[in-house]
């Protein structure tokens, strides 16, 4: 369905339309904001993936201390 959707000519046309809509001054700002958003999303996904393992380790150590007492 989406085969060949992002061919170079399609990307050039999309870029030209964006240039007409937003103007040459806003495009770098939009690109920067988009890049920062993607970067923050990736960092959030990494943090979220590692958080449960740290929490489970803390819970296990508390349980073992209660059993010993």
PDB file of N, CA, C and O in Angstrom:
ATOM      1  N   UNK A   1       0.810  -1.197   0.000  1.00  0.00           N
ATOM      2  CA  UNK A   1       0.000   0.000   0.000  1.00  0.00           C
ATOM      3  C   UNK A   1       0.853   1.261   0.000  1.00  0.00           C
ATOM      4  O   UNK A   1       0.590   2.204  -0.745  1.00  0.00           O
ATOM      5  N   UNK A   2       1.892   1.262   0.859  1.00  0.00           N
ATOM      6  CA  UNK A   2       2.731   2.449   0.969  1.00  0.00           C
ATOM      7  C   UNK A   2       4.070   2.294   0.248  1.00  0.00           C
ATOM      8  O   UNK A   2       5.006   3.049   0.512  1.00  0.00           O
ATOM      9  N   UNK A   3       4.166   1.335  -0.646  1.00  0.00           N
ATOM     10  CA  UNK A   3       5.417   1.131  -1.367  1.00  0.00           C
ATOM     11  C   UNK A   3       5.720   2.337  -2.235  1.00  0.00           C
ATOM     12  O   UNK A   3       4.855   2.831  -2.958  1.00  0.00           O
ATOM     13  N   UNK A   4       6.945   2.803  -2.157  1.00  0.00           N
ATOM     14  CA  UNK A   4       7.369   3.916  -2.983  1.00  0.00           C
ATOM     15  C   UNK A   4       6.788   5.257  -2.564  1.00  0.00           C
ATOM     16  O   UNK A   4       6.791   6.207  -3.346  1.00  0.00           O
ATOM     17  N   UNK A   5       6.292   5.341  -1.339  1.00  0.00           N
ATOM     18  CA  UNK A   5       5.660   6.576  -0.882  1.00  0.00           C
ATOM     19  C   UNK A   5       6.677   7.703  -0.700  1.00  0.00           C
ATOM     20  O   UNK A   5       6.389   8.857  -1.019  1.00  0.00           O
ATOM     21  N   UNK A   6       7.845   7.379  -0.197  1.00  0.00           N
ATOM     22  CA  UNK A   6       8.845   8.401   0.079  1.00  0.00           C
ATOM     23  C   UNK A   6       9.977   8.381  -0.940  1.00  0.00           C
ATOM     24  O   UNK A   6      11.149   8.267  -0.580  1.00  0.00           O
ATOM     25  N   UNK A   7       9.625   8.488  -2.179  1.00  0.00           N
ATOM     26  CA  UNK A   7      10.623   8.601  -3.231  1.00  0.00           C
ATOM     27  C   UNK A   7      11.157  10.027  -3.223  1.00  0.00           C
ATOM     28  O   UNK A   7      10.482  10.932  -2.732  1.00  0.00           O
ATOM     29  N   UNK A   8      12.356  10.245  -3.757  1.00  0.00           N
ATOM     30  CA  UNK A   8      12.954  11.590  -3.722  1.00  0.00           C
ATOM     31  C   UNK A   8      12.067  12.687  -4.317  1.00  0.00           C
ATOM     32  O   UNK A   8      12.021  13.799  -3.791  1.00  0.00           O
ATOM     33  N   UNK A   9      11.374  12.382  -5.398  1.00  0.00           N
ATOM     34  CA  UNK A   9      10.513  13.419  -5.986  1.00  0.00           C
ATOM     35  C   UNK A   9       9.356  13.770  -5.053  1.00  0.00           C
ATOM     36  O   UNK A   9       8.952  14.930  -4.972  1.00  0.00           O
ATOM     37  N   UNK A  10       8.824  12.777  -4.351  1.00  0.00           N
ATOM     38  CA  UNK A  10       7.740  13.049  -3.407  1.00  0.00           C
ATOM     39  C   UNK A  10       8.239  13.918  -2.259  1.00  0.00           C
ATOM     40  O   UNK A  10       7.559  14.853  -1.835  1.00  0.00           O
ATOM     41  N   UNK A  11       9.426  13.605  -1.762  1.00  0.00           N
ATOM     42  CA  UNK A  11       9.980  14.388  -0.660  1.00  0.00           C
ATOM     43  C   UNK A  11      10.258  15.834  -1.078  1.00  0.00           C
ATOM     44  O   UNK A  11      10.054  16.758  -0.290  1.00  0.00           O
ATOM     45  N   UNK A  12      10.714  16.030  -2.294  1.00  0.00           N
ATOM     46  CA  UNK A  12      10.963  17.386  -2.803  1.00  0.00           C
ATOM     47  C   UNK A  12       9.656  18.165  -2.901  1.00  0.00           C
ATOM     48  O   UNK A  12       9.605  19.345  -2.554  1.00  0.00           O
ATOM     49  N   UNK A  13       8.614  17.515  -3.367  1.00  0.00           N
ATOM     50  CA  UNK A  13       7.314  18.177  -3.465  1.00  0.00           C
ATOM     51  C   UNK A  13       6.781  18.530  -2.074  1.00  0.00           C
ATOM     52  O   UNK A  13       6.259  19.626  -1.871  1.00  0.00           O
ATOM     53  N   UNK A  14       6.909  17.618  -1.127  1.00  0.00           N
ATOM     54  CA  UNK A  14       6.463  17.891   0.245  1.00  0.00           C
ATOM     55  C   UNK A  14       7.254  19.058   0.831  1.00  0.00           C
ATOM     56  O   UNK A  14       6.679  19.938   1.471  1.00  0.00           O
ATOM     57  N   UNK A  15       8.565  19.069   0.616  1.00  0.00           N
ATOM     58  CA  UNK A  15       9.399  20.158   1.120  1.00  0.00           C
ATOM     59  C   UNK A  15       9.004  21.488   0.486  1.00  0.00           C
ATOM     60  O   UNK A  15       8.961  22.508   1.174  1.00  0.00           O
ATOM     61  N   UNK A  16       8.718  21.494  -0.806  1.00  0.00           N
ATOM     62  CA  UNK A  16       8.322  22.729  -1.494  1.00  0.00           C
ATOM     63  C   UNK A  16       6.987  23.253  -0.961  1.00  0.00           C
ATOM     64  O   UNK A  16       6.826  24.460  -0.780  1.00  0.00           O
ATOM     65  N   UNK A  17       6.047  22.371  -0.715  1.00  0.00           N
ATOM     66  CA  UNK A  17       4.759  22.794  -0.160  1.00  0.00           C
ATOM     67  C   UNK A  17       4.950  23.358   1.250  1.00  0.00           C
ATOM     68  O   UNK A  17       4.356  24.378   1.600  1.00  0.00           O
ATOM     69  N   UNK A  18       5.773  22.694   2.052  1.00  0.00           N
ATOM     70  CA  UNK A  18       6.044  23.196   3.401  1.00  0.00           C
ATOM     71  C   UNK A  18       6.727  24.553   3.339  1.00  0.00           C
ATOM     72  O   UNK A  18       6.442  25.421   4.163  1.00  0.00           O
ATOM     73  N   UNK A  19       7.607  24.748   2.393  1.00  0.00           N
ATOM     74  CA  UNK A  19       8.291  26.029   2.228  1.00  0.00           C
ATOM     75  C   UNK A  19       7.293  27.130   1.874  1.00  0.00           C
ATOM     76  O   UNK A  19       7.395  28.248   2.378  1.00  0.00           O
ATOM     77  N   UNK A  20       6.341  26.817   1.019  1.00  0.00           N
ATOM     78  CA  UNK A  20       5.321  27.798   0.649  1.00  0.00           C
ATOM     79  C   UNK A  20       4.395  28.126   1.825  1.00  0.00           C
ATOM     80  O   UNK A  20       4.007  29.280   2.012  1.00  0.00           O
ATOM     81  N   UNK A  21       4.049  27.125   2.601  1.00  0.00           N
ATOM     82  CA  UNK A  21       3.113  27.334   3.706  1.00  0.00           C
ATOM     83  C   UNK A  21       3.778  28.078   4.865  1.00  0.00           C
ATOM     84  O   UNK A  21       3.228  29.061   5.361  1.00  0.00           O
ATOM     85  N   UNK A  22       4.945  27.626   5.300  1.00  0.00           N
ATOM     86  CA  UNK A  22       5.563  28.167   6.496  1.00  0.00           C
ATOM     87  C   UNK A  22       6.583  29.266   6.227  1.00  0.00           C
ATOM     88  O   UNK A  22       6.854  30.075   7.115  1.00  0.00           O
ATOM     89  N   UNK A  23       7.142  29.315   5.052  1.00  0.00           N
ATOM     90  CA  UNK A  23       8.141  30.316   4.728  1.00  0.00           C
ATOM     91  C   UNK A  23       9.532  29.867   5.126  1.00  0.00           C
ATOM     92  O   UNK A  23       9.691  28.961   5.943  1.00  0.00           O
ATOM     93  N   UNK A  24      10.551  30.510   4.540  1.00  0.00           N
ATOM     94  CA  UNK A  24      11.926  30.067   4.784  1.00  0.00           C
ATOM     95  C   UNK A  24      12.429  30.350   6.202  1.00  0.00           C
ATOM     96  O   UNK A  24      13.378  29.703   6.646  1.00  0.00           O
ATOM     97  N   UNK A  25      11.835  31.274   6.907  1.00  0.00           N
ATOM     98  CA  UNK A  25      12.301  31.582   8.262  1.00  0.00           C
ATOM     99  C   UNK A  25      11.807  30.578   9.290  1.00  0.00           C
ATOM    100  O   UNK A  25      12.505  30.302  10.266  1.00  0.00           O
ATOM    101  N   UNK A  26      10.630  30.034   9.090  1.00  0.00           N
ATOM    102  CA  UNK A  26      10.035  29.113  10.065  1.00  0.00           C
ATOM    103  C   UNK A  26      10.484  27.662   9.898  1.00  0.00           C
ATOM    104  O   UNK A  26      10.440  26.897  10.862  1.00  0.00           O
ATOM    105  N   UNK A  27      10.911  27.268   8.712  1.00  0.00           N
ATOM    106  CA  UNK A  27      11.271  25.871   8.480  1.00  0.00           C
ATOM    107  C   UNK A  27      12.401  25.375   9.391  1.00  0.00           C
ATOM    108  O   UNK A  27      12.275  24.282   9.943  1.00  0.00           O
ATOM    109  N   UNK A  28      13.495  26.119   9.575  1.00  0.00           N
ATOM    110  CA  UNK A  28      14.527  25.622  10.497  1.00  0.00           C
ATOM    111  C   UNK A  28      14.015  25.462  11.931  1.00  0.00           C
ATOM    112  O   UNK A  28      14.386  24.519  12.631  1.00  0.00           O
ATOM    113  N   UNK A  29      13.161  26.392  12.357  1.00  0.00           N
ATOM    114  CA  UNK A  29      12.599  26.291  13.707  1.00  0.00           C
ATOM    115  C   UNK A  29      11.696  25.068  13.837  1.00  0.00           C
ATOM    116  O   UNK A  29      11.724  24.379  14.857  1.00  0.00           O
ATOM    117  N   UNK A  30      10.903  24.801  12.814  1.00  0.00           N
ATOM    118  CA  UNK A  30      10.039  23.624  12.831  1.00  0.00           C
ATOM    119  C   UNK A  30      10.864  22.340  12.836  1.00  0.00           C
ATOM    120  O   UNK A  30      10.537  21.397  13.557  1.00  0.00           O
ATOM    121  N   UNK A  31      11.920  22.298  12.047  1.00  0.00           N
ATOM    122  CA  UNK A  31      12.793  21.127  12.009  1.00  0.00           C
ATOM    123  C   UNK A  31      13.474  20.890  13.336  1.00  0.00           C
ATOM    124  O   UNK A  31      13.595  19.753  13.792  1.00  0.00           O
ATOM    125  N   UNK A  32      13.917  21.969  13.952  1.00  0.00           N
ATOM    126  CA  UNK A  32      14.574  21.861  15.258  1.00  0.00           C
ATOM    127  C   UNK A  32      13.594  21.343  16.308  1.00  0.00           C
ATOM    128  O   UNK A  32      13.934  20.467  17.104  1.00  0.00           O
ATOM    129  N   UNK A  33      12.393  21.882  16.306  1.00  0.00           N
ATOM    130  CA  UNK A  33      11.384  21.431  17.263  1.00  0.00           C
ATOM    131  C   UNK A  33      11.000  19.977  17.058  1.00  0.00           C
ATOM    132  O   UNK A  33      10.810  19.238  18.023  1.00  0.00           O
ATOM    133  N   UNK A  34      10.886  19.569  15.809  1.00  0.00           N
ATOM    134  CA  UNK A  34      10.563  18.184  15.497  1.00  0.00           C
ATOM    135  C   UNK A  34      11.686  17.249  15.958  1.00  0.00           C
ATOM    136  O   UNK A  34      11.424  16.189  16.526  1.00  0.00           O
ATOM    137  N   UNK A  35      12.922  17.644  15.712  1.00  0.00           N
ATOM    138  CA  UNK A  35      14.062  16.835  16.140  1.00  0.00           C
ATOM    139  C   UNK A  35      14.143  16.701  17.647  1.00  0.00           C
ATOM    140  O   UNK A  35      14.429  15.620  18.162  1.00  0.00           O
ATOM    141  N   UNK A  36      13.890  17.802  18.367  1.00  0.00           N
ATOM    142  CA  UNK A  36      13.909  17.756  19.832  1.00  0.00           C
ATOM    143  C   UNK A  36      12.783  16.873  20.362  1.00  0.00           C
ATOM    144  O   UNK A  36      12.961  16.148  21.340  1.00  0.00           O
ATOM    145  N   UNK A  37      11.639  16.938  19.719  1.00  0.00           N
ATOM    146  CA  UNK A  37      10.518  16.108  20.142  1.00  0.00           C
ATOM    147  C   UNK A  37      10.801  14.631  19.957  1.00  0.00           C
ATOM    148  O   UNK A  37      10.491  13.822  20.832  1.00  0.00           O
ATOM    149  N   UNK A  38      11.383  14.276  18.835  1.00  0.00           N
ATOM    150  CA  UNK A  38      11.723  12.874  18.575  1.00  0.00           C
ATOM    151  C   UNK A  38      12.790  12.399  19.554  1.00  0.00           C
ATOM    152  O   UNK A  38      12.720  11.280  20.061  1.00  0.00           O
ATOM    153  N   UNK A  39      13.779  13.253  19.818  1.00  0.00           N
ATOM    154  CA  UNK A  39      14.846  12.905  20.766  1.00  0.00           C
ATOM    155  C   UNK A  39      14.272  12.688  22.167  1.00  0.00           C
ATOM    156  O   UNK A  39      14.650  11.732  22.844  1.00  0.00           O
ATOM    157  N   UNK A  40      13.368  13.559  22.608  1.00  0.00           N
ATOM    158  CA  UNK A  40      12.751  13.413  23.923  1.00  0.00           C
ATOM    159  C   UNK A  40      11.914  12.140  24.005  1.00  0.00           C
ATOM    160  O   UNK A  40      11.890  11.475  25.041  1.00  0.00           O
ATOM    161  N   UNK A  41      11.234  11.804  22.922  1.00  0.00           N
ATOM    162  CA  UNK A  41      10.435  10.585  22.891  1.00  0.00           C
ATOM    163  C   UNK A  41      11.325   9.353  23.034  1.00  0.00           C
ATOM    164  O   UNK A  41      10.997   8.430  23.779  1.00  0.00           O
ATOM    165  N   UNK A  42      12.450   9.340  22.323  1.00  0.00           N
ATOM    166  CA  UNK A  42      13.368   8.203  22.419  1.00  0.00           C
ATOM    167  C   UNK A  42      13.939   8.068  23.821  1.00  0.00           C
ATOM    168  O   UNK A  42      14.033   6.959  24.348  1.00  0.00           O
ATOM    169  N   UNK A  43      14.324   9.196  24.437  1.00  0.00           N
ATOM    170  CA  UNK A  43      14.865   9.158  25.797  1.00  0.00           C
ATOM    171  C   UNK A  43      13.804   8.679  26.782  1.00  0.00           C
ATOM    172  O   UNK A  43      14.109   7.919  27.701  1.00  0.00           O
ATOM    173  N   UNK A  44      12.575   9.111  26.599  1.00  0.00           N
ATOM    174  CA  UNK A  44      11.490   8.668  27.461  1.00  0.00           C
ATOM    175  C   UNK A  44      11.232   7.189  27.341  1.00  0.00           C
ATOM    176  O   UNK A  44      10.933   6.519  28.329  1.00  0.00           O
ATOM    177  N   UNK A  45      11.348   6.677  26.129  1.00  0.00           N
ATOM    178  CA  UNK A  45      11.146   5.246  25.925  1.00  0.00           C
ATOM    179  C   UNK A  45      12.262   4.445  26.580  1.00  0.00           C
ATOM    180  O   UNK A  45      12.009   3.380  27.142  1.00  0.00           O
ATOM    181  N   UNK A  46      13.500   4.945  26.514  1.00  0.00           N
ATOM    182  CA  UNK A  46      14.619   4.263  27.162  1.00  0.00           C
ATOM    183  C   UNK A  46      14.448   4.264  28.673  1.00  0.00           C
ATOM    184  O   UNK A  46      14.648   3.240  29.326  1.00  0.00           O
ATOM    185  N   UNK A  47      14.075   5.425  29.234  1.00  0.00           N
ATOM    186  CA  UNK A  47      13.884   5.542  30.676  1.00  0.00           C
ATOM    187  C   UNK A  47      12.747   4.644  31.143  1.00  0.00           C
ATOM    188  O   UNK A  47      12.843   4.004  32.191  1.00  0.00           O
ATOM    189  N   UNK A  48      11.684   4.598  30.371  1.00  0.00           N
ATOM    190  CA  UNK A  48      10.524   3.784  30.731  1.00  0.00           C
ATOM    191  C   UNK A  48      10.869   2.301  30.680  1.00  0.00           C
ATOM    192  O   UNK A  48      10.379   1.521  31.496  1.00  0.00           O
ATOM    193  N   UNK A  49      11.692   1.917  29.746  1.00  0.00           N
ATOM    194  CA  UNK A  49      12.060   0.504  29.609  1.00  0.00           C
ATOM    195  C   UNK A  49      12.964   0.060  30.751  1.00  0.00           C
ATOM    196  O   UNK A  49      12.885  -1.092  31.178  1.00  0.00           O
ATOM    197  N   UNK A  50      13.817   0.939  31.255  1.00  0.00           N
ATOM    198  CA  UNK A  50      14.733   0.563  32.330  1.00  0.00           C
ATOM    199  C   UNK A  50      14.127   0.764  33.709  1.00  0.00           C
ATOM    200  O   UNK A  50      14.630   0.184  34.672  1.00  0.00           O
ATOM    201  N   UNK A  51      13.086   1.547  33.850  1.00  0.00           N
ATOM    202  CA  UNK A  51      12.496   1.852  35.150  1.00  0.00           C
ATOM    203  C   UNK A  51      11.906   0.622  35.845  1.00  0.00           C
ATOM    204  O   UNK A  51      12.153   0.461  37.040  1.00  0.00           O
ATOM    205  N   UNK A  52      11.153  -0.246  35.191  1.00  0.00           N
ATOM    206  CA  UNK A  52      10.576  -1.391  35.907  1.00  0.00           C
ATOM    207  C   UNK A  52      11.633  -2.325  36.483  1.00  0.00           C
ATOM    208  O   UNK A  52      11.412  -2.907  37.545  1.00  0.00           O
ATOM    209  N   UNK A  53      12.762  -2.483  35.823  1.00  0.00           N
ATOM    210  CA  UNK A  53      13.787  -3.376  36.345  1.00  0.00           C
ATOM    211  C   UNK A  53      14.387  -2.812  37.623  1.00  0.00           C
ATOM    212  O   UNK A  53      14.659  -3.561  38.560  1.00  0.00           O
ATOM    213  N   UNK A  54      14.595  -1.506  37.674  1.00  0.00           N
ATOM    214  CA  UNK A  54      15.133  -0.895  38.883  1.00  0.00           C
ATOM    215  C   UNK A  54      14.117  -0.982  40.015  1.00  0.00           C
ATOM    216  O   UNK A  54      14.495  -1.230  41.160  1.00  0.00           O
ATOM    217  N   UNK A  55      12.849  -0.785  39.722  1.00  0.00           N
ATOM    218  CA  UNK A  55      11.818  -0.832  40.734  1.00  0.00           C
ATOM    219  C   UNK A  55      11.667  -2.257  41.273  1.00  0.00           C
ATOM    220  O   UNK A  55      11.489  -2.445  42.476  1.00  0.00           O
ATOM    221  N   UNK A  56      11.736  -3.238  40.412  1.00  0.00           N
ATOM    222  CA  UNK A  56      11.596  -4.617  40.871  1.00  0.00           C
ATOM    223  C   UNK A  56      12.784  -5.021  41.736  1.00  0.00           C
ATOM    224  O   UNK A  56      12.604  -5.790  42.680  1.00  0.00           O
ATOM    225  N   UNK A  57      13.983  -4.537  41.453  1.00  0.00           N
ATOM    226  CA  UNK A  57      15.145  -4.825  42.286  1.00  0.00           C
ATOM    227  C   UNK A  57      14.970  -4.239  43.673  1.00  0.00           C
ATOM    228  O   UNK A  57      15.287  -4.888  44.670  1.00  0.00           O
ATOM    229  N   UNK A  58      14.460  -2.999  43.742  1.00  0.00           N
ATOM    230  CA  UNK A  58      14.236  -2.372  45.039  1.00  0.00           C
ATOM    231  C   UNK A  58      13.173  -3.122  45.831  1.00  0.00           C
ATOM    232  O   UNK A  58      13.317  -3.276  47.044  1.00  0.00           O
ATOM    233  N   UNK A  59      12.139  -3.581  45.200  1.00  0.00           N
ATOM    234  CA  UNK A  59      11.077  -4.318  45.868  1.00  0.00           C
ATOM    235  C   UNK A  59      11.597  -5.651  46.377  1.00  0.00           C
ATOM    236  O   UNK A  59      11.269  -6.058  47.492  1.00  0.00           O
ATOM    237  N   UNK A  60      12.403  -6.335  45.578  1.00  0.00           N
ATOM    238  CA  UNK A  60      12.956  -7.620  45.992  1.00  0.00           C
ATOM    239  C   UNK A  60      13.871  -7.458  47.191  1.00  0.00           C
ATOM    240  O   UNK A  60      13.834  -8.289  48.098  1.00  0.00           O
ATOM    241  N   UNK A  61      14.694  -6.410  47.227  1.00  0.00           N
ATOM    242  CA  UNK A  61      15.609  -6.221  48.346  1.00  0.00           C
ATOM    243  C   UNK A  61      14.835  -5.882  49.622  1.00  0.00           C
ATOM    244  O   UNK A  61      15.243  -6.299  50.706  1.00  0.00           O
ATOM    245  N   UNK A  62      13.745  -5.146  49.523  1.00  0.00           N
ATOM    246  CA  UNK A  62      12.921  -4.825  50.693  1.00  0.00           C
ATOM    247  C   UNK A  62      12.254  -6.087  51.216  1.00  0.00           C
ATOM    248  O   UNK A  62      12.175  -6.288  52.428  1.00  0.00           O
ATOM    249  N   UNK A  63      11.771  -6.943  50.314  1.00  0.00           N
ATOM    250  CA  UNK A  63      11.116  -8.188  50.719  1.00  0.00           C
ATOM    251  C   UNK A  63      12.094  -9.108  51.426  1.00  0.00           C
ATOM    252  O   UNK A  63      11.739  -9.738  52.423  1.00  0.00           O
ATOM    253  N   UNK A  64      13.309  -9.196  50.932  1.00  0.00           N
ATOM    254  CA  UNK A  64      14.289 -10.083  51.542  1.00  0.00           C
ATOM    255  C   UNK A  64      14.714  -9.565  52.908  1.00  0.00           C
ATOM    256  O   UNK A  64      15.010 -10.364  53.796  1.00  0.00           O
ATOM    257  N   UNK A  65      14.753  -8.251  53.100  1.00  0.00           N
ATOM    258  CA  UNK A  65      15.090  -7.676  54.413  1.00  0.00           C
ATOM    259  C   UNK A  65      13.977  -7.948  55.415  1.00  0.00           C
ATOM    260  O   UNK A  65      14.254  -8.214  56.584  1.00  0.00           O
ATOM    261  N   UNK A  66      12.715  -7.887  54.974  1.00  0.00           N
ATOM    262  CA  UNK A  66      11.599  -8.140  55.880  1.00  0.00           C
ATOM    263  C   UNK A  66      11.570  -9.609  56.309  1.00  0.00           C
ATOM    264  O   UNK A  66      11.224  -9.904  57.453  1.00  0.00           O
ATOM    265  N   UNK A  67      11.919 -10.512  55.433  1.00  0.00           N
ATOM    266  CA  UNK A  67      11.917 -11.929  55.745  1.00  0.00           C
ATOM    267  C   UNK A  67      13.017 -12.244  56.759  1.00  0.00           C
ATOM    268  O   UNK A  67      12.805 -13.055  57.661  1.00  0.00           O
ATOM    269  N   UNK A  68      14.178 -11.620  56.628  1.00  0.00           N
ATOM    270  CA  UNK A  68      15.304 -11.853  57.527  1.00  0.00           C
ATOM    271  C   UNK A  68      15.015 -11.322  58.936  1.00  0.00           C
ATOM    272  O   UNK A  68      15.501 -11.869  59.926  1.00  0.00           O
ATOM    273  N   UNK A  69      14.224 -10.257  59.011  1.00  0.00           N
ATOM    274  CA  UNK A  69      13.953  -9.644  60.333  1.00  0.00           C
ATOM    275  C   UNK A  69      13.068 -10.445  61.208  1.00  0.00           C
ATOM    276  O   UNK A  69      12.773 -10.035  62.330  1.00  0.00           O
TER     277      UNK A  69
END
